[in-house]
Amino acid sequence: MSESSPLSSAPPSLVDGQELTVDGRAFLVRVSARRSKLGLTVERDGSLTLRTPTGCAARRAESFVRNSRPWIDDKLRLRDALRPVHPVREFTDGETYRYLGREYRLLLVDDPGAPVRLSAGRLCLDRATAADVRLARRAVTAWYRKVGLNWAQGRLQPWAARMDVDEPMVTVRDVGRRWGTYRNGATPADGGRMALHWAVFQLPAQLVDYVIAHELAHIRVAGHGPDYWRLLRRAIPECERLKGELDEMGRRVWLGDVPADPTARARGVPGD
């Protein structure tokens, strides 16, 4: 959500990272010198982010938020309708894991030298590692980070060229409730940095490409206003359809959850 036109600023100004409460709703403030308008984002966890230009007055932001109340309500209702149903993994033989949209059954093996690997259409996990769900989680997510980074590095340059932007540094890690993030460098000579969530590599390749292009578009346009979507649509004409698929399929990917009680499996008690 973006405002239609900038208004004059007045002190006191908002600062990056502060919390602004308007009519009982809390907003995390993110200030960017690259912005000229205010914008709102409803995050995947339901939290609200208010994006502002430098020197934005609190009263200007409060007015924008109040005028945007119908938009916020609609987005929160949509989020409730698409509430995540992320699975819990126990690392037992036959569990299904996905990589780039393809399903792989878990096979426990006696191979401590390579705790996780793909072999003959199965995702192989060292049996001793699997015995500790916390250790198994670290091993499997580390595997997603490794193979995901290799895949993303091969896809980044073609998409950067297609969108006529500089290729940023890329990492694959846990980025919370987002699929990806992009941050500008501290100086013009310092290139930007993109981070992709390791869990996104469970999705089909075209949706991972969409996430990469989505973040690359932020090199040119901050926020998700009309200018942003026009830019992304030029690179991916079907971006609205892909966004819908990402919203729906993303609800069901594994985000690293394991049984609340790591000893429950040994006692034969289902995890929460």
NORZIWO-V922562 format. One line per field, one symbol per residue. psi: psi as a letter, one per 30 degrees, with the letter a starting at -180 (. if undefined). A space follows every 10 residues. Layout:
psi->???
This chain:
psi->kllekklklk lkkllkflkk kjhfkkkkkj kkffkflllk kjlfgflkkj kllkgkkeee eeeeeefgee eeeeeeeeee fhkkhklkkf hlkfkkkkjh fkkkkkjkli iffifklkkh gkjkkkeeef fjeeeeeeee eeeeeeeeee eeeffeeeee eeghlkjlkk lkajhbglfl lkkllflefj llkkkkkeff gfllefeeee eeeeeeffee klahaeeeee eeeeejfgee eeeeeeeeef fglkggklke jffeeefgkk l.
